[in-house]
């Protein structure tokens, strides 16, 4: 059930978190911070956490920003200012990125109540695969990216086949 956008008398609490979540967060946060420091892309461990565990999307939507807050605002931004990588000449680029991000955030927040848990997980995996292929160079036709795309298609086909066989077996067992 989607949460109301207006304040209500009772506080809107997250669903009860799974028993394993507090044990998994350090294992997810550490590589996330490492990747954030190494290449500025620290969301992958959180995406994998949701994709492979089925973590409730409302919990995931709360955890993702908290995992990136300190690294982005308290470390990366001051460091980029200090070393001169952010300059006033490029303020239009930063403003455009910020505005586009805010529009995307607003659209995502609005649409989140209409997205099922399964669609949420599949969407995260799709973005993960597409961003990975982009980093590998699929847009430039690099062979490693083409091979990775082929492997992804094979894995997807196997996943669909297994899902179909499971549903078929379940339907046969009910008869």
Secondary structure, 3 states (H helix, E strand, C coil): CCCCCCCCCCCCCCCCCCCCHHHHHHHHHHHHHHHHHHHCCCCHHHHHHHHHHCCCHHHHHHHHHHHHHHHHHHHHHHHHHHCCCCCHHHHHHHHHHHHHHHHHHHHHHHHHHHCCHHHHHHHHHHHHHHHHHHHHCHHHCCHHHHHHHHHHHHHHHHHHHHHHHHHHHHHHHHC
